[in-house]
Amino acid sequence: MDYFFQQLINGLTLGGLYALIALGYTMVYGVIQLINFAHGELFAAGGYVGVILLGYFTGRGYLETHPILCLIGAFALTMGYCAFLAVGVEKVAYKPLRRQPRLAVLLSALGMSIFLSNALMLTQGVYDKAYPSELFQGGFDLGGVTISYLRIMILAMTVVLLIGLNLLVFRTKIGIAMRATAQDKIMSSLVSISSNRIISLTFAIGAGLAAAAGVMVGLYYGSVRYDMGFLPGIKAFAAAVLGGIGNITGAMLGGLIIGMVEIFGAGYISGQYKDVFAFIILIAVLYFKPTGIMGENIDDTRV
Amino acid sequence: MIHEYRKTLKNYAIGLLWLLGLLWPLLGIHPDGTLSFDRTFTTWLYIAAGSFLCLLIYILNKSGLLRPVGNALSAPREKASRLIGAVPVWVWIGALLAAACLYPLFTGRYAQDVATNVLIYICLGLGLNIVVGLAGMLDLGYIAFYGVGAYTYALLNLHYGLSFWICLPIAAALACIAGCIIGYPTLRMRGDYLAIVTLGFGEIVRIILNNWMTLTNGPNGLLGIKPPSIYVPSFEAGFSFELLYIKKLQYLYYIALGLAILTITAVRRLNHSRIGRAWESIREDETAAELMGVNTFILKLLAYAMGALFAGLAGAFFCARMRFVSPESFTFIESAMVLSMVVLGGMASIPGIMLGAAALIVLPEVFREFETYRMLAFGLAMVVMMLFRPAGLIPAKRMGTRSEDREG
């Protein structure tokens, strides 16, 4: 039973991270109906910027004196950097193609994804980069289940970000504008919402969340790699589809389910095939209920 | 002139500053707590100089200053195209074929190796072209069928000692079946969803190859696969046939050439048959095609099966040439490579795809010194191509021509 609860905690942590990445997919898809293939690379870039900043803080000795402040600073700067990057990617690779066939945009996204992961490799090297390990060491014991402080931090941070996003989308004017653009671009532009600005903003927010997930994954596993964006990206997309693409609550739920399935599948069925479970869920969902759990009935041609 | 392009120049300047802002944290912050600027600036200056040159050409072209050059070139070009048009097509095909046959006589090992690679990728590209170019279904897991073909030959040869020529049709058939298995659940999907599901299938195949230790030997791969063999007549001790393994690259090149010619002919015939027309109708408008009585279910499945078949052939040959297989060769990036050959060359256009395959294999070989930048340039080329020439280098003639604008 202890093993089960341990896995439950692991699944929650991983699921939260997938949810953070999935939100970027779902939001972008909601606004411009595009699978942003480069999203996984934004997540990887987040992991790298995080390790660079934390490394710098360690080198300066700040990390020992003000660990919390350093961590918050690293998160904020990383999220800002990736938001900045995502807006540029959107302007270069997607915006000029808005009226082109879907295949062209998808290929442009694919090219961007290859470009970004190789740019990371060229600037940062092919080898893994290690995160400072002295952060959040230790943990406590809860009836045989060890819960490390790091995991609590990750869970807490995920929850804070998710609540923040919910507030932004459902309680602010920006959120209303975003939802309006997602519903109908022409109508929303008639009520003087600049759809270009909203699209950029959507990319920026999605990338910020993915970047935060990147830093957390780096802290969780202890290192980052230039090609680490691909698999989590696809799994997060599976999560977005599972929850009903375009639906924010659905993406969170989907992320949690994918994380749980992966951890429990790895724990109880086979560790080697853990990456397969997300794909099987993806295929099954698309086959039996293409709208996902929380999705509304979308137009048949989009499926 | 500057005035006219103020907006372009402004955007360009903002873009460069943005690039600098993005580049510096990656290159300038060091883990020992120091900051540096020189490496960032040199890299940035290179990029700035290169992109400024492109911008200059773009502006000159737009403002019409390059028109005299274009005019001067257009007269000979027209003349040449008229000359080319005067010669019947079969002469060109014959000349190309003769050149391809004579190629190993005049070239060395290295050039033959590259050419063999190009031929394999032509098979792959044309196979994928059936799925993507003709039937209009975006498939990102195509390389899985290549893997199925390669492993089929490897396993049959290692365990049962079957020869290459027997395995070739078996590999094609198994890849075909795999195509149907993967194709069947995806038939209801279109566009982006289809792309991502096929990507998932491709990854599943790769993970299985990577983890099924008892069958595939996992990431270590399979070694000791026999090359293709032929019987040569031998006159020692009467008349008999002797089994000879083809190890010389030159002969392997001819086998690849044969496979490529087979693929080209088959794809051409398919393209111009009723089936090909039906595929194109599905690509242009699936609902309309279905209403007109095209059996979209069978035809889409057939497209998958046909595409997979050629990948299976190419895979078996690849395995026989390398005499080694490992899951490393069947990653997603390979699928992306083949897809971009199809797209860069021109979807649904056979000469286009041949050109695309040749360009994507030969160019990196030419620029060997810049090998680390290969994939970077590749990704960038894909984006730029989509921005400026989404139909490819040699667009297909029948692409997207609806019935109403075909006349006149």
Interface residues (C-beta under 8 A of the other chain):
Chain A: Q33 L34 I35 Y48 V49 I52 L53 G55 Y56 T58 G59 R60 G61 Y81 F84 L85 G88 V92 A93 P96 L97 Q100 P101 R102 L103 A104 V105 L106 L107 S108 L110 G111 M112 S113 I114 F115 L116 N118 A119 L120 L122 T123 Q124 F230 L231 I234 F237 A238 V241 Q272 Y273 D275 V276 F279 I280 L282 I283 L286 Y287 P290 T301 R302 V303
Chain B: G15 W18 L19 G21 L22 L23 P25 L26 L27 I29 H30 P31 D32 G33 T34 L35 L138 P185 T186 R188 M189 R190 G191 D192 Y193 A195 I196 V197 L199 G200 F201 E203 I204 I207 I208 N211 F332 I333 A336 L339 S340 V343 T372 Y373 M375 L376 F378 G379 L380 A381 M382 V383 M385 M386 L387 P390
